[in-house]
Amino acid sequence: MIRSLTLLLVCLLMLSDLSGQSCCSGGVPLSSNLGMPSAEQKTVQLNLSYDLNVLNTLKVGRERLNDRSRKRLTHSAILEWSYTIHPRLSVEGFFSFIRQVREITQVTGEDLSAAQGVGDAVLLLNYRLLQWQEGAGSWRVALGGKIPLGAHDRTNDRGLVFNAELQPGSGAWDGIIWSQWLQSLNFRPSMSLAATVAYSLKGKNIRYLENQTYQFGNEIQLALSWSDRFLLGQLLFDPSFSLRYRQVEPDRFNEGNLPATGGQWVFINPAMAVWLHPDVSWSIGISLPVFAEVIDTQFSPTYRINTGLFYRFRFDRRPSSTTATPIF
């Protein structure tokens, strides 16, 4: 299985080479890839995924402009992992490979700019504060940060440094707070509801353009999620649906707010996971904006697709019990 995961990662990286992340954020989509499912002690969980984020909607405030001459794409290959140290405590995080692309269509032709490389990493300690009704409900909190492994000084073919939005890394350490309340329903134990909050406190890149300072805007995300489980033939299916709110403060350049950055969005996130084995599942989901309000004029997310392979390994080799848990 590890060999299969490695092969899939290589394929994802090759796919990235063949082809950014929404505005006001740099590198890998952090907050949307936090929170691995709860697991028994001495359990390792891996999730290898490919994430495509498309920005092809130009807006001023809430108004959509009729301009299709520009497009932003972020291709991300993400390896999420977790290890359960204690029934209440786990450590988790992820590594990433990012390809940021900007396409500009003009009368004279198409201008393509792209930067790629290893993205920033995340490390979190996840603690279950409360559990009630024999495991039917829980409240978890995670604290940690983003480690600036990704490059922030990639250049184009003329030797000019790309803007921060096109870099695979942010060049700054961030603080992250994550929390989730989860409750199974009495009338249908396989069905659950979850409320999730994630806050990212952005650090400063003091080496931006060699001697400048750049800071992405602080970000908060709130989500309400529903998930269920049903059996079809020999396979288990986990459908889920989330309503997610995202608010980002303006970026700061040399201590001043950067124009055309920051805003707020509401997304819907339908997804489906299928369990191919008690410890192996494949998932696919899409994120669609239903509301967007940006500051000044800027590109806004058009859609985002994520697909991944999840694998769980227990050192004690005890039988598995899959639990439908929404991941936000």
C-alpha positions as CSV (number, residue, x, y, z in Angstrom):
1,M,0.0,0.0,0.0
2,I,2.8,2.4,0.8
3,R,4.3,1.7,-2.6
4,S,0.9,2.5,-4.2
5,L,0.7,5.8,-2.3
6,T,4.2,6.7,-3.5
7,L,3.3,5.9,-7.1
8,L,0.1,8.0,-6.8
9,L,2.1,11.0,-5.4
10,V,4.5,10.8,-8.3
11,C,1.6,10.8,-10.8
12,L,0.1,13.8,-9.1
13,L,3.3,15.7,-9.3
14,M,3.6,14.8,-13.0
15,L,0.1,16.1,-13.5
16,S,1.0,19.4,-11.9
17,D,3.9,19.8,-14.3
18,L,1.5,19.2,-17.3
19,S,-0.9,21.8,-16.6
20,G,-2.6,29.2,-7.6
21,Q,-5.0,29.3,-4.6
22,S,-7.6,31.9,-4.2
23,C,-6.8,35.6,-3.9
24,C,-5.4,36.9,-0.6
25,S,-3.6,33.7,0.3
26,G,-0.3,32.1,-0.7
27,G,0.7,28.6,-1.4
28,V,-1.3,25.5,-0.4
29,P,-4.9,25.8,0.7
30,L,-4.3,25.4,4.4
31,S,-7.6,25.7,6.3
32,S,-9.5,23.5,4.0
33,N,-7.1,20.5,4.6
34,L,-7.1,20.4,8.4
35,G,-8.6,17.8,10.6
36,M,-8.1,14.1,10.1
37,P,-10.7,11.8,11.4
38,S,-10.6,10.5,15.0
39,A,-8.7,7.2,15.3
40,E,-7.7,4.6,17.9
41,Q,-4.4,4.7,19.7
42,K,-1.3,3.8,17.7
43,T,-3.0,4.5,14.4
44,V,-1.4,6.1,11.4
45,Q,-3.6,7.8,8.9
46,L,-2.5,9.0,5.4
47,N,-4.5,11.0,2.8
48,L,-2.9,11.7,-0.6
49,S,-4.9,14.2,-2.6
50,Y,-4.9,16.4,-5.7
51,D,-6.5,19.8,-5.4
52,L,-7.3,22.2,-8.3
53,N,-8.4,25.7,-7.5
54,V,-9.7,27.8,-10.5
55,L,-10.1,31.6,-10.3
56,N,-11.7,32.9,-13.5
57,T,-14.2,35.3,-12.0
58,L,-13.3,39.0,-11.9
59,K,-15.3,41.0,-9.4
60,V,-15.5,44.5,-7.9
61,G,-17.2,44.2,-4.5
62,R,-20.1,41.9,-5.1
63,E,-20.5,42.7,-8.8
64,R,-19.2,40.3,-11.4
65,L,-17.4,41.8,-14.4
66,N,-17.6,40.4,-17.9
67,D,-13.8,39.8,-18.3
68,R,-12.5,36.4,-19.3
69,S,-9.0,37.5,-20.4
70,R,-7.3,36.3,-17.2
71,K,-7.3,33.1,-15.2
72,R,-5.5,31.8,-12.1
73,L,-5.0,28.1,-11.3
74,T,-3.5,26.4,-8.3
75,H,-2.5,22.7,-8.6
76,S,-1.7,21.1,-5.2
77,A,-0.5,17.6,-4.4
78,I,-1.0,17.2,-0.7
79,L,0.1,14.4,1.7
80,E,-1.8,14.6,5.0
81,W,-0.9,12.4,7.9
82,S,-1.7,11.8,11.5
83,Y,-0.6,9.6,14.4
84,T,-2.8,8.9,17.4
85,I,-0.5,9.0,20.5
86,H,-3.3,8.7,23.1
87,P,-7.1,8.2,22.8
88,R,-7.4,11.9,23.3
89,L,-4.2,13.2,21.6
90,S,-2.9,13.0,18.1
91,V,-0.3,14.8,16.0
92,E,-1.0,15.7,12.4
93,G,0.0,17.8,9.5
94,F,0.7,17.8,5.8
95,F,3.3,18.3,3.1
96,S,2.6,19.7,-0.3
97,F,3.8,20.4,-3.8
98,I,2.3,23.5,-5.5
99,R,2.1,24.8,-9.1
100,Q,0.7,28.3,-9.5
101,V,-0.4,29.4,-13.0
102,R,-1.6,32.7,-14.4
103,E,-3.0,33.0,-17.9
104,I,-3.5,36.3,-19.7
105,T,-5.2,36.3,-23.1
106,Q,-4.5,39.3,-25.3
107,V,-5.0,40.2,-29.0
108,T,-1.3,39.5,-29.6
109,G,-1.5,36.0,-28.0
110,E,-1.5,34.3,-24.6
111,D,0.9,35.2,-21.8
112,L,1.5,32.3,-19.4
113,S,3.3,32.6,-16.1
114,A,3.9,29.7,-13.8
115,A,5.9,28.9,-10.6
116,Q,6.1,25.6,-8.8
117,G,7.9,23.8,-6.0
118,V,7.5,22.3,-2.6
119,G,4.9,24.2,-0.6
120,D,4.7,25.1,3.0
121,A,4.0,22.4,5.6
122,V,1.7,22.3,8.6
123,L,2.1,20.6,12.0
124,L,-0.7,20.4,14.6
125,L,-1.4,18.9,18.0
126,N,-5.0,17.7,18.1
127,Y,-6.7,17.1,21.5
128,R,-10.2,15.8,22.3
129,L,-11.5,17.9,25.1
130,L,-14.9,16.2,25.5
131,Q,-16.7,13.1,24.4
132,W,-20.2,12.1,25.3
133,Q,-23.0,9.6,24.7
134,E,-20.6,6.7,24.3
135,G,-18.7,8.3,21.4
136,A,-21.7,9.8,19.6
137,G,-20.4,13.3,20.2
138,S,-17.1,15.0,20.7
139,W,-15.3,18.3,20.8
140,R,-11.7,18.6,19.5
141,V,-9.2,21.4,19.4
142,A,-5.9,21.6,17.5
143,L,-3.1,24.1,17.8
144,G,0.0,24.4,15.6
145,G,1.4,26.3,12.8
146,K,2.5,26.5,9.2
147,I,6.2,26.0,8.5
148,P,7.6,28.0,5.5
149,L,9.3,25.2,3.6
150,G,8.1,26.6,0.2
151,A,10.1,29.0,-2.0
152,H,9.0,32.6,-2.0
153,D,11.5,34.0,-4.6
154,R,10.7,32.1,-7.8
155,T,11.4,34.1,-10.9
156,N,10.1,34.2,-14.5
157,D,12.1,33.6,-17.7
158,R,13.3,37.3,-17.5
159,G,14.7,36.9,-14.0
160,L,12.0,39.0,-12.4
161,V,10.6,37.7,-9.1
162,F,6.9,36.6,-9.2
163,N,4.4,38.4,-7.0
164,A,3.6,36.7,-3.6
165,E,0.3,35.2,-5.0
166,L,2.2,33.1,-7.5
167,Q,4.9,31.7,-5.2
168,P,4.6,28.1,-3.9
169,G,5.4,29.3,-0.4
170,S,4.7,32.4,1.7
171,G,8.1,32.8,3.4
172,A,6.5,33.2,6.8
173,W,5.5,31.2,9.9
174,D,1.8,31.2,10.7
175,G,-0.2,30.3,13.8
176,I,-3.2,28.0,13.4
177,I,-6.2,27.3,15.7
178,W,-8.7,24.6,14.7
179,S,-11.7,23.3,16.5
180,Q,-14.6,20.9,15.7
181,W,-17.8,19.9,17.4
182,L,-19.3,16.6,16.1
183,Q,-22.6,14.9,16.9
184,S,-24.2,11.7,15.6
185,L,-28.0,11.7,15.4
186,N,-30.0,9.4,17.7
187,F,-32.6,8.4,15.1
188,R,-29.7,7.5,12.6
189,P,-26.3,6.8,14.2
190,S,-24.6,6.7,10.9
191,M,-25.6,10.4,10.2
192,S,-23.6,13.2,11.9
193,L,-23.5,16.9,12.0
194,A,-20.4,19.0,12.6
195,A,-19.4,22.6,13.3
196,T,-15.9,23.6,12.5
197,V,-13.8,26.8,13.0
198,A,-10.3,27.4,11.7
199,Y,-8.3,30.6,12.2
200,S,-4.9,31.3,10.7
201,L,-2.8,34.1,12.1
202,K,-0.4,35.1,9.3
203,G,3.3,35.9,9.9
204,K,5.5,38.4,8.0
205,N,7.9,37.6,5.2
206,I,10.6,40.0,6.0
207,R,12.7,38.9,2.9
208,Y,10.0,39.6,0.3
209,L,11.7,41.1,-2.9
210,E,15.0,40.9,-0.8
211,N,14.4,43.8,1.5
212,Q,10.6,44.3,1.6
213,T,7.9,43.0,4.0
214,Y,4.8,41.1,3.0
215,Q,2.1,39.6,5.1
216,F,-1.0,37.7,3.9
217,G,-4.2,38.6,5.6
218,N,-5.4,36.7,8.6
219,E,-8.1,34.2,7.7
220,I,-11.1,32.6,9.5
221,Q,-13.3,29.8,8.2
222,L,-16.5,28.5,9.6
223,A,-18.3,25.4,8.4
224,L,-21.5,23.5,9.1
225,S,-21.3,19.9,7.8
226,W,-23.6,16.9,7.3
227,S,-22.5,13.4,6.6
228,D,-24.0,9.9,6.4
229,R,-23.2,6.4,5.4
230,F,-25.0,3.7,3.4
231,L,-24.2,0.3,1.9
232,L,-24.4,-0.3,-1.8
233,G,-23.4,-3.8,-2.8
234,Q,-20.2,-4.6,-1.0
235,L,-19.1,-1.0,-0.7
236,L,-19.7,1.7,2.0
237,F,-20.4,5.2,0.7
238,D,-20.0,8.4,2.8
239,P,-21.9,11.4,1.2
240,S,-21.3,14.8,2.9
241,F,-22.3,18.4,2.4
242,S,-20.8,21.5,3.9
243,L,-21.7,25.2,4.0
244,R,-18.5,27.1,4.5
245,Y,-17.8,30.8,5.3
246,R,-14.4,32.3,4.6
247,Q,-13.2,35.8,5.6
248,V,-9.7,37.2,4.8
249,E,-8.2,40.5,5.9
250,P,-6.3,42.6,3.4
251,D,-2.7,41.7,2.8
252,R,-0.1,44.1,4.1
253,F,3.0,45.4,2.2
254,N,5.6,47.3,4.2
255,E,3.1,47.9,7.0
256,G,0.3,49.2,4.8
257,N,-2.8,47.5,3.5
258,L,-2.4,46.2,-0.1
259,P,-5.2,47.3,-2.4
260,A,-7.4,44.7,-4.1
261,T,-6.8,42.0,-1.4
262,G,-9.2,40.6,1.2
263,G,-12.8,39.8,1.2
264,Q,-15.5,37.3,2.3
265,W,-17.0,34.2,0.6
266,V,-19.6,31.5,1.2
267,F,-19.1,28.1,-0.4
268,I,-21.1,24.9,-0.7
269,N,-19.0,21.7,-0.6
270,P,-20.7,18.4,-1.7
271,A,-18.4,15.4,-1.5
272,M,-18.5,11.6,-1.6
273,A,-16.1,8.9,-0.2
274,V,-16.3,5.2,-1.0
275,W,-14.6,2.6,1.2
276,L,-12.7,0.1,-1.0
277,H,-11.5,-1.7,2.1
278,P,-12.1,-1.2,5.9
279,D,-8.9,0.9,6.0
280,V,-8.9,2.4,2.4
281,S,-11.2,5.0,0.9
282,W,-11.3,7.2,-2.2
283,S,-13.0,10.6,-2.1
284,I,-14.0,13.4,-4.4
285,G,-15.5,16.8,-3.7
286,I,-16.2,20.1,-5.3
287,S,-16.4,23.6,-3.8
288,L,-18.6,26.2,-5.4
289,P,-19.0,29.9,-4.3
290,V,-22.6,31.0,-3.7
291,F,-21.6,34.5,-2.4
292,A,-18.5,36.6,-2.8
293,E,-17.6,40.1,-1.8
294,V,-14.1,41.3,-2.5
295,I,-12.2,44.5,-1.7
296,D,-11.7,46.7,-4.7
297,T,-11.3,44.7,-8.0
298,Q,-9.8,41.2,-7.9
299,F,-10.2,37.6,-9.0
300,S,-12.5,35.4,-7.0
301,P,-12.7,31.6,-6.8
302,T,-14.8,30.0,-9.6
303,Y,-14.7,26.4,-8.5
304,R,-12.4,24.0,-6.7
305,I,-12.1,20.2,-7.1
306,N,-10.3,17.8,-4.7
307,T,-9.8,14.0,-4.9
308,G,-7.8,11.8,-2.7
309,L,-6.9,8.3,-1.4
310,F,-7.1,7.7,2.3
311,Y,-5.2,4.8,4.1
312,R,-5.3,3.9,7.8
313,F,-2.8,1.6,9.5
314,R,-3.0,0.2,13.0
315,F,0.2,-1.0,14.7
316,D,-1.8,-3.5,16.8
317,R,-3.6,-4.8,13.7
318,R,-7.0,-4.8,15.4
319,P,-10.1,-4.9,13.2
320,S,-11.2,-1.6,11.7
321,S,-14.4,0.3,12.3
322,T,-14.9,3.1,9.8
323,T,-16.7,6.1,11.1
324,A,-18.3,8.8,8.9
325,T,-16.6,12.0,9.9
326,P,-16.7,15.1,7.9
327,I,-13.2,16.5,7.1
328,F,-13.0,20.3,6.7
